[in-house]
Amino acid sequence: MKRTEITDFIKENNLLETCKESAGIYAITIDNYIAYIGQSKNIFQSCSQHIYNIENAGFNHEKKYELLLAAKLGGHKIDCH
């Protein structure tokens, strides 16, 4: 998935509805269970980057993205709050 398609993907899948473009702490959840906690100056931008990395986990071999991709492929709901 190209970066230009991320915004459309987020809107089509109703993701990041509660994310703001402000600083704070956020959590990535799998079926509403916390899988990752992060801190950012722009929560929406960081969560968008995580979604991009999940969709392209084959190129990014960080364990958290491999876990999130496996959960996504298994039909679990992944979101960022």
C-alpha positions in Angstrom: 0.0 0.0 0.0 1.3 3.4 -1.0 1.4 6.2 1.6 -1.0 8.2 -0.6 -3.6 5.4 -0.1 -3.3 5.4 3.7 -5.8 8.2 4.2 -8.4 6.4 2.1 -7.8 3.1 3.8 -8.2 4.8 7.2 -11.5 6.4 6.2 -12.9 3.2 4.5 -12.2 1.1 7.6 -13.4 3.7 10.1 -10.0 3.8 11.8 -8.5 6.6 13.9 -11.9 8.3 14.5 -10.8 9.2 18.0 -7.3 10.3 17.1 -6.4 14.0 17.3 -3.6 15.9 15.6 -2.2 16.8 18.9 0.4 15.6 21.4 -0.3 12.8 23.8 -0.1 9.1 24.6 -1.9 6.6 22.4 -2.5 2.8 22.3 -2.7 0.4 19.4 -5.3 -2.2 20.3 -6.2 -5.7 19.0 -9.8 -6.5 19.6 -9.8 -3.7 22.2 -6.8 -5.2 24.1 -3.7 -3.0 24.3 -0.9 -4.3 22.1 1.4 -1.2 22.0 1.6 2.2 23.8 3.3 5.2 22.3 3.8 8.9 22.8 3.8 11.4 20.0 3.6 15.1 19.1 0.9 14.3 16.6 -1.1 11.2 17.5 -3.0 11.0 14.2 0.3 11.1 12.2 1.9 8.4 14.3 -1.1 6.1 14.2 -1.2 6.6 10.4 2.4 5.6 10.2 1.8 2.5 12.3 -1.1 1.5 9.9 1.2 2.0 6.9 3.8 -0.2 8.6 1.3 -2.9 9.4 0.1 -2.9 5.7 3.8 -3.2 4.6 5.0 -5.5 7.4 6.8 -7.6 4.8 9.3 -4.7 4.3 9.5 -3.8 8.0 10.5 -6.7 10.2 9.9 -5.2 13.6 8.2 -7.7 15.8 5.3 -5.3 16.7 4.3 -5.0 13.0 4.6 -8.7 12.4 2.3 -9.3 15.4 -0.2 -6.6 14.2 -0.2 -8.0 10.6 -0.8 -11.5 11.9 -3.7 -10.2 14.0 -5.1 -8.3 11.0 -4.9 -11.4 8.7 -6.6 -13.4 11.5 -9.6 -11.1 11.3 -9.0 -9.2 14.5 -9.9 -5.6 14.8 -6.9 -3.3 15.1 -7.3 0.3 16.0 -5.3 3.2 17.4 -6.7 5.5 20.2 
